[in-house]
Amino acid sequence: MDILLLGFFDIVERIQDFLEAGGPVLLAIAGVIFMMWAMSVERFVYFKWVLPRQEQAVIALWNQRPERASWQAHQIRRALIAGIALNARLYLPTIKTLVTVCPLFGLMGTVTGMIAVFDVMAFAGMGNPRLMASGVSQATIPTLAGMVGALSGIFVVVWLESTVKRRVELLGDHLTIDTAGGAGR
C-alpha cells in the first residue's frame, strides 16, 4: 500500500512540475480539455444507454399510429426523427468549439513563453541559457498540449458525427411509411 501511495504522490508531483513548466496558460488548456472530454463522455453514455430507449419509444409511438400515409403522418415522422437528431447532436457544437480553442490557447502559451524569454534576454543578456529555459518551456509545452487536446477531440467529433448520422438514418428506416396500397415501404 505504501508503494502505491508513494507512486501516486510521485505522479502528482510530476503533473505539478509539468503544469509549472508550461506556465499559466497550460492550466487553461487543461480546463478546456477537461470540459471537452466531460461532454464527450456524456455523449458516449447517452449513445450507449439513453438513445436506444428513446429510439424504441419513438418506434413504438410510430407503430401505434393507425395510418402512416398522409401528409400529416409524414410531418409527424419528420418531427419524431428531428427530435431524436436534435437530442443526439446536443453538445456537438460546443465540443467542436473546444477542439478549435485548444490550439489557440497553445498559441497564446507560445506567445507568453516567448515574452518571458525576451524578458530574460533583456535582463540577463543572451549568455545564460538556463534562465531562458523556463520561458522556452512556457512557449513549447502549451503548444504541445493544445495540439494533443485538439487532435484527441477531432477523433471524438468525427466518431460522434458519424454515429449521429448512422443512428438517425437507421431510425428513419424503422419508421416505415405506408404507401397508397397500404403496404410498408
C-alpha positions in Angstrom: 0.0 0.0 0.0 2.9 2.4 0.8 4.4 1.8 -2.6 1.1 2.7 -4.3 0.8 5.8 -2.2 4.4 6.8 -3.0 3.7 6.2 -6.7 0.6 8.3 -6.5 2.5 11.2 -4.9 5.2 10.9 -7.5 2.7 11.1 -10.3 1.0 14.2 -8.7 4.4 15.8 -8.3 5.3 15.2 -11.9 2.0 16.7 -13.0 2.6 19.7 -10.8 6.1 20.2 -12.3 4.7 19.9 -15.8 2.0 22.5 -15.1 4.6 24.8 -13.6 6.9 24.4 -16.6 4.1 25.1 -19.0 3.1 28.3 -17.3 -0.4 29.6 -16.5 -1.8 29.1 -20.0 -1.4 25.3 -19.6 -3.9 25.3 -16.8 -6.5 27.0 -19.1 -5.7 24.3 -21.7 -6.2 21.6 -19.1 -9.6 23.1 -18.2 -10.7 23.3 -21.9 -9.6 19.7 -22.5 -11.4 18.6 -19.3 -14.6 20.2 -20.4 -14.3 18.7 -23.9 -13.8 15.2 -22.6 -16.5 15.6 -19.9 -19.0 16.4 -22.7 -17.7 13.7 -24.9 -18.0 11.1 -22.1 -21.6 12.3 -21.6 -22.3 11.7 -25.3 -20.8 8.2 -25.1 -23.1 7.4 -22.2 -26.0 8.9 -24.0 -25.4 6.8 -27.1 -24.9 3.7 -25.1 -27.9 3.8 -22.7 -30.2 6.7 -23.3 -30.6 6.9 -27.1 -31.6 3.3 -27.6 -34.5 3.8 -25.2 -35.6 7.0 -26.9 -35.4 5.3 -30.3 -37.5 2.4 -29.1 -40.1 4.8 -27.7 -40.3 6.7 -31.0 -40.6 3.5 -33.0 -43.3 2.2 -30.6 -45.2 5.5 -30.9 -44.9 5.5 -34.7 -46.1 1.9 -34.9 -49.2 2.7 -32.8 -50.4 5.1 -35.5 -53.4 3.7 -37.4 -52.3 5.4 -40.6 -48.9 6.3 -41.9 -49.5 7.5 -45.5 -51.0 11.0 -45.2 -49.1 14.3 -45.4 -49.8 14.8 -41.7 -48.2 11.4 -40.9 -45.2 12.3 -42.9 -44.8 15.5 -40.9 -45.1 13.7 -37.6 -42.5 11.2 -38.8 -40.1 14.0 -39.7 -40.7 15.7 -36.3 -40.0 12.4 -34.5 -36.8 11.9 -36.4 -35.8 15.6 -35.9 -36.3 15.3 -32.2 -34.0 12.3 -31.9 -31.5 14.0 -34.2 -31.6 17.2 -32.1 -31.0 15.2 -28.8 -28.2 13.2 -30.4 -26.4 16.3 -31.6 -26.5 18.0 -28.2 -23.1 19.4 -27.2 -21.5 18.6 -30.6 -21.2 22.3 -31.5 -19.7 23.0 -28.1 -17.2 20.1 -28.3 -16.2 21.3 -31.8 -15.6 24.8 -30.4 -13.5 23.5 -27.6 -11.5 21.5 -30.1 -10.9 24.7 -32.0 -9.9 26.6 -28.9 -7.2 24.1 -27.8 -4.6 25.1 -30.3 -5.5 28.8 -29.9 -4.7 28.5 -26.2 -1.5 26.7 -27.2 -0.6 29.6 -29.4 -1.3 32.0 -26.6 1.1 29.9 -24.4 3.7 30.2 -27.1 3.4 34.0 -27.2 3.5 34.3 -23.4 6.5 32.0 -23.2 8.4 33.9 -25.8 7.7 37.1 -24.0 9.2 35.5 -20.9 12.3 34.6 -23.0 12.6 38.1 -24.3 12.3 39.5 -20.8 15.1 37.3 -19.6 17.2 38.3 -22.6 16.6 41.9 -21.9 17.5 41.5 -18.3 20.4 39.0 -18.4 21.5 39.0 -22.0 21.9 36.0 -24.2 24.7 34.4 -22.3 22.6 32.5 -19.8 20.6 29.7 -21.4 19.4 28.3 -18.1 17.4 31.5 -17.4 15.9 31.3 -20.9 14.9 27.6 -20.5 11.9 28.4 -18.3 10.5 30.7 -21.0 11.2 28.2 -23.7 9.3 25.6 -21.7 6.4 28.0 -21.3 6.5 28.5 -25.1 6.6 24.9 -26.2 4.6 22.9 -23.6 1.3 24.7 -24.1 1.6 24.4 -27.8 2.1 20.7 -27.5 -0.8 20.4 -25.0 -3.1 22.4 -27.2 -2.3 20.3 -30.3 -2.7 17.0 -28.4 -6.0 18.2 -27.0 -7.3 19.3 -30.4 -6.2 16.0 -32.1 -7.9 13.9 -29.5 -11.0 16.0 -29.8 -11.1 15.7 -33.6 -11.3 11.9 -33.4 -14.1 12.2 -30.9 -16.0 14.7 -33.0 -15.7 12.5 -36.2 -16.9 9.5 -34.2 -19.8 11.4 -32.7 -20.9 12.9 -36.0 -20.8 9.6 -37.9 -22.7 7.9 -35.0 -25.4 10.5 -35.1 -25.8 10.3 -38.8 -25.9 6.5 -38.8 -28.4 6.3 -35.9 -30.8 8.9 -37.4 -30.7 7.1 -40.8 -31.5 3.8 -39.0 -34.4 5.4 -37.1 -35.7 6.7 -40.4 -35.6 3.2 -41.8 -37.5 1.8 -38.9 -40.3 4.4 -39.2 -41.9 2.9 -42.3 -44.4 4.8 -44.4 -47.5 3.2 -45.8 -48.0 3.6 -49.5 -51.3 4.2 -51.1 -51.9 0.5 -51.3 -51.3 0.1 -47.6 -48.0 -1.9 -47.8 -45.0 -0.6 -45.8 -42.0 0.9 -47.6 
